Amino acid sequence: MYITKEGLVKLKEEYSQLVNMERKKIAERIQEAKELGDLSENAEYAAAKEEQSFLEMKIAELDNIIKNASIIEENNHSTNVVSVGSTITFLDSNGQSREYTIVGSQEANPSLGKISNESPLGRAFLGKKAGDTVEFQAPKGPVSFTIEKIK
């Protein structure tokens, strides 16, 4: 999985928050629910245990991503060909100039100009050069863009 240094820092912060804060909160809720009595009919206990299960899955997922992440080096990619980490300026179908950065799926956020290398649009851009026309299948039908600049 590809991730920027900034994205990795955010994931590590989230991981730390879940491990150091959320685990304690849920453990306290479980303890409080246990004190209410019979666990077989204790909705608070069941809800807290379920929340604990989801939390542990999220912690394991983040741990796996952090351990296996491939860091995207900002200056380690070609500006001749689109690759993960490239920022692309292109003309959309209305002739408007737009800019996106190709990132790993964990960091993708199109509203912030970050598209996943695994998305249909991201895959369509990979390997292309400035001046190339990129075509991909959008939900409303085929769309084409012309790459203006890669940085």
Beta strands, then each sheet from edge to edge (+ up, - down):
strand 1: 2-4
strand 2: 70-72
strand 3: 87-91
strand 4: 97-103
strand 5: 114-116
strand 6: 133-138
strand 7: 141-150
sheet 1: 1+ 2+
sheet 2: 5+ 4+ 3- 7+ 6-
end
